[in-house]
Structure formats: C-alpha cells, structure tokens
Amino acid sequence: MTYLLAPIALFRLLKNFKPDVIHIEEDPHSLVALETICIASLTCPRTPISFFIWDNVNHKPRFPLNVIKRWLTRFSLSRAAWVVAGNRDAQALLGSQKNYHGPSNVLPQFGIDYAVYQGEPKPEMARLLAKQAGTPIIGYMGRLVSEKGILHLCQALEGLMNRPWKLVVVGAGPLQKDLEEQWRPRFGERMILAGPGARADLPDYLKCFDILVVPSYSTPAWKEQFGYIIVEAMAAGVAVIGSSSGAIPEVLGEAGAVFPEGDIPRLQATLARLMESSDERNRLSRLGRARAHEAFSHDAVSASYLAIFRQMSPH
C-alpha cells in the first residue's frame, strides 16, 4: 500500500486524457489512492472516482498505523462516487467500519474467459490424469497453507479409503513437505502431487476433475475473499464442494455443495455423497456452467462495470 506512480506523468495523463471516470483498484488507504485523488482534483476536479476493494476483514494495525489507515480510508472514500466490493462482507464493512454510505455493489474484480474452459483436455493431460470407470478424480488447487484446508481434505479422504478415488493436488507452499512425507505414503497411487502448475494448464487440469474441493477455513486475520478457482471449475463443468468461509457460499450460490468450515466429518459426508452419485455431480455441473457464464464471464462482469460507470459519468 506504499507505492506511488510517477506524479508528473500521472498529472499529464489525466489532464490530456480527460477521463469520464477514474476507477482505482487499490485500497482507499493506499498512498497511490491518495496521490490519484489529489492529482485528479487539480486536473479533472469534476471527474467522479470509484474504488474496487476486496478487504473483508476489519484489520486493525497498531498505533500510529491504525490512525493513519483510518484517516486515509475516510479521506479517500469521502471523495468516492461509488465503491465496488468483491464480496458482501467487504461491502458491509464500508458502512460499519469505513464510514462510507454512498452507492456500492458487489462484483468480482474481473471475469473469466468462459470459452477457455470448454472442450476436452489436452491429450497429454488426459493421459497424466487417466480416468478409471467408477473412480472419481478429486481436485485441489491453491496455496498449500493451513488456512486453505488441504490437510482437512486429506483427513476427510483418509476416512474414505474403502471407496475408489484419486486426489490431484495442484499448488505449492509450506505444507508441500507434509503432503510428500505424511500423506502420499498413506494414499499411495491415489495421490498425485502435481506441483504449482502453469497457469496455462489450469483449464486442462479442471477438465479432468470430477470434483473440486475448496476447504478453506477462516482465521482472525483472513477469510476467503472470493475464490476464482471456484468460478473456473464451474465453467469447466466440475462439481464443486466449498466450505462456508468468507465469500465461498455467495460465489457458489445454488451451483455447489457447501459444508461448515473446519467440519471434517461434514466434508467427508459431502465427498461420499458426490462420489456415489454421478447424477448429483452432473446436476451441479449443469448449474455451475450456467452460473459461471451468466454471472462471471468477461461479458457479464464488464457489462455490470459499464453500467456503473455510465451512472457515474456526468456526460
């Protein structure tokens, strides 16, 4: 939150470009937000300003940073004509903690290219994750840290060893060693540790999965702000199981299965239900594809932003 743009270049840009709207995708307490607001007041004082924010936890740094953060936030938001929040909790904090009571709505920061997630996976990926009849492939994608719940997923699957399944873990992080030394010996060939994976390969991984699990749990300093992997999995037609942490239930809507965060027995039961029922997986697949396309595609998200900017623009 401490970087600045080249002020003279920004001054010239705003003065020459004469924008109808200035949209800032940084927190209101950031220095670049303060810089942009001050320069805009000199170059285009009538241009409305909007913010995008993710912050869904009321972080309270120690003195004097808490005073500085509060002042910067309230100063910036007092100049805002609109705020787009990435989730409902972030929107709620605007009024309860940030003293902003102007127009706001909930939208993701950006959408997805829905077409990328359609079709068959690349042949090499299909061979790597070859499916066997009656053996669902369960996927996890994300950072390998405690709060993302990867160990909860492993514990849930340990109680389902009497059923056929394969677990594919795509990600990297501090828990990599735990997975390699403790869980892969227990699961054997059932577990594939794919490493971090290239971004370009993500759609092909998803196309091979039957179930994606997002088992995050909240901490005092963090909870899920959105979970783009959920949207990407839905676009690929994967049945998604998500915890109740943060924004996961609102992203899933009726198109996924939600279990109480941290509740390993409930996660295990939900996994068992989806493993047993291809009909239920197919139902969630259809709902997920529709939701990803209608609510989270680039076309849908950009149209929503354009509607906001048109309301803000004085022209």
Summary of the structure (lengths in Angstrom):
residues: 315
radius of gyration: 22.1
end to end distance: 32.1
largest distance: 68.9
contacts: 1011
relative contact order: 0.13
helix: 49%
strand: 16%
